[in-house]
Amino acid sequence: AAQPFLGVLDCGASFSVVNWDAAPLLGLLPKNDGAYRKSPLVTGLGVDGQPQLLPTSTIGLSYCGNPKKDISTMSFEAPPSDWKPWNPISVAVGDLPVFSQLLGDGRTPYRGPAGIIGLDILTQRRLILETGAGRQRRIYVGK
């Protein structure tokens, strides 16, 4: 089953990308599966300026609400009953340098599941980004 993972909003990214650690959480095939040889490729340009060919896979996305305060498991509030999922997208899959560099602490690279949420998703709905004191941020998503 699909599971939530860390996502970074990137208004400069034309398409969304997930790393190989996040791929199985979306139900995607393993890295060395032959099906990726037949999939369309996109070129991702990392923060290091180097192009990287990335396979793609079509997926549908939803969203999760606030984390539930249950210590035994990680779970989230369900979306509203009238929520309609985003239109399917062709997500690129690959370990771009941005995941370890941006999400790391400056000494240790980030190695967990992560994704870049690009304009292929962000342009499907009206979004309002709220910032404030500290690290808490809110995203309001139109239905």
Buried (B, 14 or more C-beta within 10 A) or exposed (E): EBBBBBBBBBEEBEBBBBBBBBBBBBEBBEEEEEEBEEBEBBEBEBEEEEEBEBBBBEBEBEBBEEEEEEEEEEEEEEBEEEEEEBEEBBBBBBBBBBBBBBBEEEEEEBEEBBBBBBBBBBEBBEBEEEEEEEEEEEEEBEE
